[in-house]
Amino acid sequence: MAENLKPRSKVITDGPDRAPTRAMFKAVGFSDEDLRRPIIGVANTWIEIGPCNYHLRRLAAKVKEGIRAAGGTPMEFNTVSISDGISMGVEGMKCSLISREVIADSIELVARGNHFDALVCLSGCDKTNPGVVMALARLGSGDEAAELFHMLNPINHTRTSADVARYQGEPYVVAGDVCAHPEHAGRAGWTWYTGSAGWMYRLIVESLLGVHREGEQLNLLPRLPADWPGFTLRYRYRDTQYRIHVQHADAGAPSRLHIDGIEQPRLVIPLQDDRGVHAVEVWMARPEA
């Protein structure tokens, strides 16, 4: 059986009823042959304001060349970027931290809305990097999100004395960037600023582990990488403890959640302060190949 290379985009490009959609694509230069190929989204955080992401337009052109050479059709789109190096010390600095959420939201929305078959994200600073990883996790790419997190994690840049000498940054502080210039390759950029670690924490807890509180309930939507057997965490709600264990479900089995042995209708923990200790078991359905 031939491999299905358009598992998502076929719903918007194939069939007589999708002629209006194809017309929209053709209006901007895509051909029938382009639309028969896998559609690959290219999320670009390029912006002309500041150096961190300025080079990404040139990089995107090379990425799209590679996608076409491999038999895909690239569709590039932009998201936002705020330079705290520019806005620091003025009212605009308040926009910097929240920009990561906007970056993640916008990439997720464009990818879902256009049913891309795959996604390439280009980023270049401490805001756009976690933003694109958060988006990938939300889109179900737990393996890729975890791999990128390991790349950003400073502890992985300081595992040996040689690594420490090259990195020259603290192993417990997220750097704003890592140098690529041959004379300084692998050296940490500036640290201790703009909430970088706080957003990496959110990336881990909310995007990968999928733990998100809304009001008096705890929503669970983990994006487990395939090589993670699972994880265990303890969540304290006032004087009550929830001991949560998450693991992969058996192949083909749906996601489910038990609290103290009782199956719940959704992957949600209703929070109550009864000063008890509650056992929560979560089985996450494996993503379709």
C-alpha positions in Angstrom: 0.0 0.0 0.0 1.4 3.4 -1.0 2.3 5.7 1.9 -0.2 8.5 2.5 1.9 11.6 2.3 -1.1 14.0 2.7 -2.8 12.7 5.9 -4.1 16.2 6.8 -4.1 18.5 3.8 -6.2 16.2 1.6 -9.3 17.3 3.4 -8.9 20.8 2.0 -7.3 20.1 -1.3 -8.9 16.9 -2.7 -12.3 16.4 -4.4 -14.8 18.4 -6.4 -16.2 20.1 -3.3 -12.8 21.6 -2.5 -12.6 23.5 -5.8 -13.1 26.9 -4.0 -10.2 26.1 -1.7 -7.9 25.2 -4.7 -9.0 28.5 -6.3 -7.8 30.4 -3.3 -4.4 28.7 -3.5 -4.1 29.2 -7.2 -4.8 32.9 -6.8 -1.5 33.3 -5.0 0.5 31.1 -7.4 0.1 27.4 -6.3 -0.5 24.9 -9.1 -2.5 21.7 -9.2 0.9 19.8 -9.0 1.8 21.8 -5.9 -1.5 20.9 -4.3 -1.1 17.2 -5.0 2.1 17.2 -2.9 2.3 17.2 0.9 1.8 20.7 2.2 4.5 21.8 4.7 3.9 24.8 6.8 6.9 27.1 7.4 6.4 29.2 10.5 8.8 32.1 10.4 9.4 34.4 13.3 11.3 36.8 11.0 11.1 40.5 11.9 13.1 43.5 10.7 13.2 44.9 14.2 16.4 43.7 16.0 19.1 41.1 15.0 17.9 37.9 16.7 15.4 36.9 14.0 16.5 39.2 11.2 18.3 36.4 9.3 15.4 34.1 9.2 13.9 35.3 6.0 17.1 34.1 4.1 17.0 30.8 6.1 13.3 30.3 5.2 14.1 30.6 1.5 16.6 27.8 1.8 14.2 25.7 3.8 11.5 26.1 1.2 14.0 25.1 -1.5 14.7 21.9 0.4 11.1 21.1 0.9 10.4 21.5 -2.8 13.4 19.3 -3.6 12.1 16.6 -1.3 8.7 16.6 -3.1 6.7 18.8 -0.7 5.0 22.2 -1.1 6.0 24.8 1.4 3.6 27.5 2.6 5.3 30.1 4.7 3.6 32.3 7.3 4.8 34.8 9.9 4.2 35.3 13.6 5.1 38.1 16.0 8.4 38.9 17.8 9.2 41.5 20.4 12.8 42.5 21.1 13.2 43.2 24.8 16.7 44.5 24.0 14.8 47.4 22.3 11.8 47.7 24.6 13.7 47.3 27.9 13.1 50.0 30.4 10.0 51.5 28.8 6.3 50.7 28.6 6.8 48.3 25.6 8.7 45.9 27.8 5.3 44.7 29.2 4.7 43.2 25.7 7.8 41.0 25.7 6.8 38.3 28.1 3.3 37.7 26.8 4.6 37.6 23.2 5.6 33.9 23.7 2.0 33.0 24.2 0.9 34.9 21.1 3.7 33.2 19.1 2.5 29.7 20.3 -1.2 30.6 19.7 -0.7 32.0 16.2 1.4 29.1 15.0 -1.0 26.6 16.4 -4.0 28.4 14.8 -2.4 28.7 11.3 -1.3 25.0 11.4 -4.6 23.7 12.5 -6.6 26.0 10.3 -4.7 25.0 7.1 -4.3 21.3 7.9 -0.6 21.2 7.2 0.9 17.7 6.8 4.0 18.8 8.6 5.5 22.0 10.1 8.9 23.6 10.1 9.5 26.4 12.7 12.2 29.0 12.4 13.1 31.0 15.5 16.0 32.8 17.0 15.6 34.2 20.5 14.5 33.4 24.0 10.9 34.3 23.2 10.4 32.8 19.8 12.3 29.5 20.7 10.0 28.5 23.5 7.0 29.9 21.6 7.5 27.5 18.7 8.2 24.5 21.0 5.0 25.2 22.8 3.1 25.3 19.5 4.7 22.0 18.4 3.6 20.3 21.7 0.1 21.6 21.4 -0.1 20.3 17.8 0.8 16.8 19.1 4.5 16.7 18.2 5.6 15.6 21.6 8.8 14.0 20.3 9.9 17.1 18.4 9.0 19.4 21.3 10.9 17.3 23.8 14.0 17.2 21.5 13.9 21.0 21.1 13.5 21.4 24.9 16.6 19.3 25.5 18.5 21.5 23.0 17.4 24.6 24.9 18.0 23.2 28.4 21.2 24.8 29.8 22.1 21.7 31.8 22.7 19.8 28.5 25.3 22.4 27.5 27.3 22.0 30.7 27.6 18.2 31.2 31.5 18.1 31.0 34.3 20.4 31.9 34.9 21.0 28.2 31.2 21.9 27.8 31.4 24.3 30.7 34.5 26.0 29.3 32.8 26.4 25.9 29.3 27.5 27.2 30.5 30.0 29.9 27.0 30.3 31.3 25.3 29.0 34.3 23.9 25.5 33.9 20.7 26.5 35.8 19.8 29.7 33.9 18.3 29.9 30.4 20.4 31.9 28.0 18.8 34.4 25.7 20.8 32.9 22.8 23.7 30.6 22.0 26.5 31.8 19.7 27.0 30.2 16.3 29.9 32.3 15.1 33.0 30.0 14.6 35.0 32.0 17.1 32.4 31.6 19.9 30.4 28.6 18.8 28.4 27.1 21.7 28.9 30.1 24.0 25.9 31.3 26.1 24.5 34.7 25.4 23.0 36.9 28.1 21.2 35.3 31.0 19.2 36.3 34.1 16.6 38.5 32.2 13.1 38.8 30.9 11.6 35.7 32.5 13.2 33.2 30.2 13.3 30.5 32.9 9.6 31.1 33.8 8.5 30.5 30.2 10.7 27.4 30.0 8.9 26.2 33.1 5.6 26.8 31.5 6.8 24.9 28.4 7.6 21.9 30.5 4.6 21.9 32.8 1.8 23.1 30.5 2.9 22.2 27.1 4.8 18.8 27.6 3.3 17.5 30.8 0.0 19.1 29.8 -1.0 20.3 33.3 -3.1 23.4 33.2 -5.4 24.8 36.0 -8.6 26.6 35.1 -10.6 27.8 38.1 -11.4 24.9 40.4 -10.3 22.2 38.0 -7.0 20.8 36.7 -7.0 19.9 33.0 -4.6 17.2 31.9 -3.5 16.9 28.2 0.1 15.5 28.2 2.0 15.2 25.0 4.2 12.3 25.9 7.2 11.6 23.6 7.2 8.0 22.3 10.3 7.2 24.4 8.9 8.5 27.6 7.2 5.6 29.6 5.3 8.3 31.5 5.8 10.6 34.5 4.6 11.1 38.1 3.9 14.4 39.8 2.4 15.7 43.0 0.0 18.6 42.9 -1.0 20.4 46.0 -4.3 22.2 46.2 -4.5 24.1 49.5 -4.3 21.3 52.1 -5.0 18.5 49.6 -2.6 16.4 47.6 -3.1 14.8 44.2 -0.6 12.1 43.2 -0.8 11.9 39.5 0.7 9.1 37.4 0.6 9.5 33.6 1.5 6.7 31.1 0.8 5.6 27.6 -2.4 3.7 26.9 -2.2 0.4 25.1 -2.2 0.6 21.3 -5.6 1.6 20.0 -7.0 2.3 23.5 -8.5 5.7 24.3 -7.3 8.2 26.8 -8.9 7.9 30.3 -8.5 9.2 33.8 -9.3 7.6 37.2 -9.4 9.4 40.5 -9.2 7.0 43.5 -10.1 4.1 41.1 -13.2 5.8 39.7 -13.2 6.7 36.0 -13.9 10.3 35.1 -15.9 11.5 32.0 -13.0 13.8 30.9 -9.3 14.3 31.4 -10.1 16.8 34.2 -9.5 16.7 38.0 -12.2 18.6 39.9 -10.2 20.2 42.7 -11.6 20.0 46.2 -9.9 20.8 49.5 -10.8 17.9 51.7 -7.3 17.6 53.2 -7.0 14.1 51.7 -4.5 12.4 49.4 -6.0 11.3 46.1 -4.5 8.9 43.6 -4.9 9.9 39.9 -4.1 7.5 37.1 -4.0 8.8 33.5 -3.6 6.7 30.3 -2.9 8.8 27.2 -3.9 7.4 23.8 -1.0 7.0 21.5 -1.0 9.4 18.5 -1.8 8.0 15.1 1.2 7.2 13.0 
